[in-house]
Amino acid sequence: MKKPVMVLAIGGNALIPDNNHLDMQSQRDIAAKLAKNIVDLSEEGWRVVLTHGNGPHVGIHQSQGEAAKDKLPQYPLDHYVSATQGEIGYLLQSAIYNELMQRKINQQVATLITQVVVDPKDQAFTHPDKPVGVFLSEDEAKQYEKTLGWSVVEDSGRGWRRVVASPKPKQILELKMIEELISNDVLVISCGGGGIPVMIDDKGQLQGVEAVIDKDRASSLLASALKADVYLIPTGVEKVAINFGKPNQEWLSEMTVAEAKAYIEEGQFPAGSMLPKVESLLDYLKENPNGAGIVTTLDAMADALRGKTGTRIVV
């Protein structure tokens, strides 16, 4: 019997939750903790395909580039995304390898540079809305807006950040390689930062695009293409809630697709946090009605897969 496949999409803020965790040792410590959660799933019998965000990391590269702009050439966003795939992939891959070795589990882990095709005519290029980079004060953000031409927004009460174009992913170019790796029981890290955004020109050649793809959208596309049994998104809360923060707040153990759509219509899920996660799970279930979409915390993933906690979205 084949082991079930799970796409697990962790956020970029999981490795850098705030500006106090920008140093590499902090990120290594967090990666080591993440590795324990991930290897737990492998021991439970899951074939895990791990994806990750990169918003803070891309912003760090941009800030470094700005600081050195008088001495070094500027790099476009797609190159920053490719750089973060390597650095975050290395962090996670080495941490998972160490955890596998510590438990004496004979399994390989591999990071795959992943390119994702986008439409160059996507409206996102004229309406940037994807937060990247470190958190700034309002004064700092407004200064960058004025001097560097950045688009900036206030991000969920945590501070101000730059926003960039986030076009919809259309095709994952390395899909066949991902399928081959998981068929050989390799724990795969792919679609880092939503994938490197590329377009196909009129000659059939790949061209990099200045953008950052939302990792939940890319992960949904990947989970759909792989026909994954589960698409799981870890968040800061163990379950999804309706009427959040109100006297009639209710934690949900399960939602049908129809119920989730109704809650979206009611405005139950905040646009900057839970809404894109629920929407990406619905996109996955549209293509894979026999699958399950799960939202829970990193520490509760194993229990959520057993139905003991978390919010499960089903058709």
ChimeraX attribute file (.defattr): number of C-alpha atoms within 10 A of each C-alpha:
attribute: neighborCount
match mode: 1-to-1
recipient: residues
	/A:1	3
	/A:2	8
	/A:3	15
	/A:4	12
	/A:5	20
	/A:6	24
	/A:7	28
	/A:8	25
	/A:9	29
	/A:10	24
	/A:11	23
	/A:12	21
	/A:13	15
	/A:14	20
	/A:15	26
	/A:16	21
	/A:17	15
	/A:18	13
	/A:19	12
	/A:20	8
	/A:21	15
	/A:22	16
	/A:23	10
	/A:24	12
	/A:25	10
	/A:26	14
	/A:27	19
	/A:28	17
	/A:29	15
	/A:30	19
	/A:31	21
	/A:32	21
	/A:33	16
	/A:34	21
	/A:35	22
	/A:36	18
	/A:37	18
	/A:38	26
	/A:39	20
	/A:40	16
	/A:41	17
	/A:42	19
	/A:43	12
	/A:44	12
	/A:45	13
	/A:46	21
	/A:47	24
	/A:48	25
	/A:49	28
	/A:50	22
	/A:51	28
	/A:52	29
	/A:53	29
	/A:54	30
	/A:55	28
	/A:56	26
	/A:57	26
	/A:58	26
	/A:59	21
	/A:60	18
	/A:61	19
	/A:62	20
	/A:63	14
	/A:64	12
	/A:65	17
	/A:66	15
	/A:67	11
	/A:68	12
	/A:69	12
	/A:70	9
	/A:71	8
	/A:72	10
	/A:73	10
	/A:74	13
	/A:75	14
	/A:76	13
	/A:77	22
	/A:78	22
	/A:79	18
	/A:80	24
	/A:81	28
	/A:82	19
	/A:83	18
	/A:84	23
	/A:85	30
	/A:86	16
	/A:87	14
	/A:88	24
	/A:89	23
	/A:90	15
	/A:91	20
	/A:92	27
	/A:93	22
	/A:94	18
	/A:95	21
	/A:96	25
	/A:97	21
	/A:98	15
	/A:99	21
	/A:100	22
	/A:101	12
	/A:102	9
	/A:103	11
	/A:104	9
	/A:105	13
	/A:106	8
	/A:107	13
	/A:108	15
	/A:109	19
	/A:110	19
	/A:111	22
	/A:112	17
	/A:113	17
	/A:114	22
	/A:115	26
	/A:116	22
	/A:117	23
	/A:118	23
	/A:119	17
	/A:120	16
	/A:121	9
	/A:122	13
	/A:123	13
	/A:124	17
	/A:125	17
	/A:126	10
	/A:127	14
	/A:128	18
	/A:129	19
	/A:130	22
	/A:131	25
	/A:132	23
	/A:133	20
	/A:134	22
	/A:135	20
	/A:136	20
	/A:137	13
	/A:138	15
	/A:139	10
	/A:140	13
	/A:141	20
	/A:142	18
	/A:143	13
	/A:144	16
	/A:145	14
	/A:146	11
	/A:147	8
	/A:148	10
	/A:149	10
	/A:150	16
	/A:151	20
	/A:152	22
	/A:153	18
	/A:154	17
	/A:155	17
	/A:156	11
	/A:157	6
	/A:158	11
	/A:159	14
	/A:160	23
	/A:161	26
	/A:162	24
	/A:163	23
	/A:164	23
	/A:165	23
	/A:166	25
	/A:167	26
	/A:168	21
	/A:169	24
	/A:170	15
	/A:171	16
	/A:172	22
	/A:173	14
	/A:174	15
	/A:175	18
	/A:176	11
	/A:177	12
	/A:178	24
	/A:179	16
	/A:180	11
	/A:181	18
	/A:182	18
	/A:183	14
	/A:184	11
	/A:185	17
	/A:186	19
	/A:187	26
	/A:188	23
	/A:189	27
	/A:190	27
	/A:191	30
	/A:192	34
	/A:193	31
	/A:194	30
	/A:195	30
	/A:196	29
	/A:197	32
	/A:198	23
	/A:199	18
	/A:200	14
	/A:201	10
	/A:202	7
	/A:203	6
	/A:204	8
	/A:205	9
	/A:206	14
	/A:207	12
	/A:208	18
	/A:209	21
	/A:210	19
	/A:211	25
	/A:212	30
	/A:213	29
	/A:214	25
	/A:215	27
	/A:216	25
	/A:217	24
	/A:218	26
	/A:219	33
	/A:220	28
	/A:221	22
	/A:222	24
	/A:223	28
	/A:224	23
	/A:225	17
	/A:226	19
	/A:227	20
	/A:228	22
	/A:229	21
	/A:230	26
	/A:231	27
	/A:232	30
	/A:233	24
	/A:234	22
	/A:235	19
	/A:236	11
	/A:237	14
	/A:238	21
	/A:239	22
	/A:240	23
	/A:241	17
	/A:242	16
	/A:243	15
	/A:244	14
	/A:245	9
	/A:246	8
	/A:247	7
	/A:248	9
	/A:249	11
	/A:250	14
	/A:251	15
	/A:252	16
	/A:253	19
	/A:254	20
	/A:255	18
	/A:256	13
	/A:257	21
	/A:258	13
	/A:259	14
	/A:260	20
	/A:261	15
	/A:262	12
	/A:263	16
	/A:264	16
	/A:265	10
	/A:266	11
	/A:267	13
	/A:268	17
	/A:269	22
	/A:270	12
	/A:271	12
	/A:272	13
	/A:273	13
	/A:274	15
	/A:275	15
	/A:276	16
	/A:277	25
	/A:278	23
	/A:279	19
	/A:280	22
	/A:281	31
	/A:282	24
	/A:283	19
	/A:284	26
	/A:285	24
	/A:286	14
	/A:287	15
	/A:288	20
	/A:289	16
	/A:290	13
	/A:291	22
	/A:292	21
	/A:293	28
	/A:294	30
	/A:295	29
	/A:296	24
	/A:297	19
	/A:298	23
	/A:299	15
	/A:300	18
	/A:301	25
	/A:302	19
	/A:303	12
	/A:304	22
	/A:305	19
	/A:306	9
	/A:307	14
	/A:308	12
	/A:309	21
	/A:310	27
	/A:311	24
	/A:312	23
	/A:313	24
	/A:314	21
	/A:315	16
